[in-house]
C-alpha cells in the first residue's frame, strides 16, 4: 500500500485555502485538511487566476505544482 496519496485542490479561493493557515488549530479549508492528514500530500492546485495560484503556493508549500486553467467556451 502507498504511504501517501497525492491530493489536488481545484479552485484556490477561500474554501480551497484562504480561510485558515497551516499552523491554525481549527481546520477550515481543503488545503489545511490535506496537510493535517497523515495519509495525504498536498501535491497540486489549479485555478483560473494566476495570483490566487501564487498566493496559495506561498501559503501551503513551495513544492506544490500549480496549473492555471482557462475558461473559454
C-alpha angles and dihedrals in degrees: 000000000000117000095221137012117225114236133196129200113218109204118023098217131118098299091040094059120317107083093073144017132239093256097049118115094218115069112218107151137060091240092054092048091054093045093049095048113086095215097057136072116200096228107162149002138195136199141151092242119077094201092053090053094051093045090048092050091048092052102040105031142317092232094062113114113229128204123193111209127196127224108218125151 
